[in-house]
Amino acid sequence: MTDENAHRATAALSRPFSVRGLTSRNRVAMAPMTRQFSPNGVPGRDVADYYARRAAGGVGLIITEGTYVDHASAGTSDRIPVFHGEDAFAGWAGVADAVHREGGAIIPQLWHVGVTRAEGAPPVADAEPVGPSGVSLSGEPKGRAMTQKDLDDVIGAFADAAAAAERLGFDGVELHGAHGYLIDQFLWEGSNRRTDAYGGGIVARTRFAAEIVAACRAAVSDAFPLFFRMSQWKMDAYEAKLAQTPEELEAILTPLADAGVDVFHASTRRYWLPEFGDSDLNLAGWVKKISGRPTVTVGSVGLDGDFFSAFQGNGSSVTGVDQLLERIERDEFDMVAVGRALIADPEWAAKTLQGRTGDITPFGAEMLKTLY
Ligand SMILES: Cc1cc2nc3c(=O)[nH]c(=O)nc-3n(C[C@H](O)[C@H](O)[C@H](O)COP(=O)(O)O)c2cc1C
């Protein structure tokens, strides 16, 4: 990187970002990444150290791996952390503390997997997969359609988790509304075939998500921001598009913003791809323009291969962030989430902000096997 670019990196990414009572000292966020290093759902000292290492390495905001809300069917592994119960809460308080000591802000990503839950899987083996209509993402019969009581229970579970996050010292929460998990299953026509108030047109399909947002908003103080992660793609359908046009995107975003979303996190695999037609705005750019809310972008920042390739066992070389800088200088979006590059190198943020790109460790798929 030239001196001039190094200076630009520092200037554009080093600006603090604030929303409600949360302040991130710079624009670099750690993307939420499931690591499966929390036996019995309890994040231990190693998990706290792992996040604290990224905060010490310059990350402004940590978004934790997805963590299950308190509902029997919420999860599908007993190595993924839960966000309920004394033991997990003690672990999470330790995580938040460790990150704060290194000057980072931290929010947990609250998650319910819906019908993607594997039958008979832990953490609650006999809990049936549940979703909007008892069909999988591809429309095959799977699990059970949620009753009104199920909906109320899950909405309450998200609200309880948000309140607990504030109590435990976190700086906000992110609701996992992306990638084909429960909240997203309601948004898609193919997996939501309900004929009640939660199904039908796109606005009705947004109702469940909006009710979760509103319940979380009511459960926390004014100082506590709500992030909402959304995506166009879903698991096993990486080229799918939830919204085909900016108008459809607006129909989804408006009820969510009205319900109380403070920041949208627009999940894409490659941040530089234009989302619609003849504008070069990416998804985070469009979401910001349409909703008027700050946004987080993500997808292959600093790497030359997308994250799906990591699951196929592939590494990625380090690339520069010039294009990213141009976009963030234009305020196309407000924060940049970094995934695999931060697994590979806990000091990615500091090295990037200091223009030391050449010192960055490249990502290798074997790095997913250990927690460092
Ligand atoms: C190992 C791994 C686990 C992930 N787990 C989650 C998750 O729990 N929640 C989520 O919203 N996204 C998850 N993602 C997606 C990332 O947050 C991110 O959007 C994706 O990796 C693209 O960013 P990158 O190209 O910088 O890695 C995961 C990605 C990876 C590689």
The ligand as an SDF file (V2000), in Angstrom:
LIG
                    3D

 31 33  0  0  0  0  0  0  0  0999 V2000
  -16.9830  -20.0990    9.8900 C   0  0  0  0  0  0  0  0  0  0  0  0
  -18.0810  -19.1290    9.5760 C   0  0  0  0  0  0  0  0  0  0  0  0
  -19.1780  -19.0540   10.4260 C   0  0  0  0  0  0  0  0  0  0  0  0
  -20.2120  -18.1390   10.1810 C   0  0  0  0  0  0  0  0  0  0  0  0
  -21.2480  -18.0270   11.0710 N   0  0  0  0  0  0  0  0  0  0  0  0
  -22.1780  -17.0410   10.9320 C   0  0  0  0  0  0  0  0  0  0  0  0
  -23.1420  -16.7780   11.9440 C   0  0  0  0  0  0  0  0  0  0  0  0
  -23.1740  -17.3930   13.0240 O   0  0  0  0  0  0  0  0  0  0  0  0
  -24.0390  -15.7840   11.7130 N   0  0  0  0  0  0  0  0  0  0  0  0
  -24.0420  -15.0550   10.5630 C   0  0  0  0  0  0  0  0  0  0  0  0
  -24.8910  -14.1760   10.3920 O   0  0  0  0  0  0  0  0  0  0  0  0
  -23.1060  -15.2740    9.5930 N   0  0  0  0  0  0  0  0  0  0  0  0
  -22.1660  -16.2180    9.7640 C   0  0  0  0  0  0  0  0  0  0  0  0
  -21.1650  -16.3680    8.8180 N   0  0  0  0  0  0  0  0  0  0  0  0
  -21.0670  -15.4050    7.7160 C   0  0  0  0  0  0  0  0  0  0  0  0
  -20.1060  -14.2590    8.1110 C   0  0  0  0  0  0  0  0  0  0  0  0
  -20.6590  -13.4360    9.1050 O   0  0  0  0  0  0  0  0  0  0  0  0
  -19.7540  -13.3540    6.9270 C   0  0  0  0  0  0  0  0  0  0  0  0
  -20.9070  -12.7360    6.4570 O   0  0  0  0  0  0  0  0  0  0  0  0
  -19.0840  -14.1300    5.7910 C   0  0  0  0  0  0  0  0  0  0  0  0
  -18.0440  -14.9450    6.2850 O   0  0  0  0  0  0  0  0  0  0  0  0
  -18.5100  -13.1690    4.7410 C   0  0  0  0  0  0  0  0  0  0  0  0
  -17.4850  -12.3860    5.3180 O   0  0  0  0  0  0  0  0  0  0  0  0
  -15.9290  -12.6980    4.9240 P   0  0  0  0  0  0  0  0  0  0  0  0
  -15.9060  -12.8300    3.4470 O   0  0  0  0  0  0  0  0  0  0  0  0
  -15.2060  -11.5000    5.4550 O   0  0  0  0  0  0  0  0  0  0  0  0
  -15.5450  -13.9810    5.6070 O   0  0  0  0  0  0  0  0  0  0  0  0
  -20.1430  -17.2990    9.0370 C   0  0  0  0  0  0  0  0  0  0  0  0
  -19.0380  -17.3950    8.1780 C   0  0  0  0  0  0  0  0  0  0  0  0
  -18.0150  -18.2710    8.4450 C   0  0  0  0  0  0  0  0  0  0  0  0
  -16.8180  -18.2980    7.5300 C   0  0  0  0  0  0  0  0  0  0  0  0
  1  2  1  0
  2  3  1  0
  2 30  2  0
  3  4  2  0
  4  5  1  0
  4 28  1  0
  5  6  2  0
  6  7  1  0
  6 13  1  0
  7  8  2  0
  7  9  1  0
  9 10  1  0
 10 11  2  0
 10 12  1  0
 12 13  2  0
 13 14  1  0
 14 15  1  0
 14 28  1  0
 15 16  1  0
 16 17  1  0
 16 18  1  0
 18 19  1  0
 18 20  1  0
 20 21  1  0
 20 22  1  0
 22 23  1  0
 23 24  1  0
 24 25  2  0
 24 26  1  0
 24 27  1  0
 28 29  2  0
 29 30  1  0
 30 31  1  0
M  END
$$$$
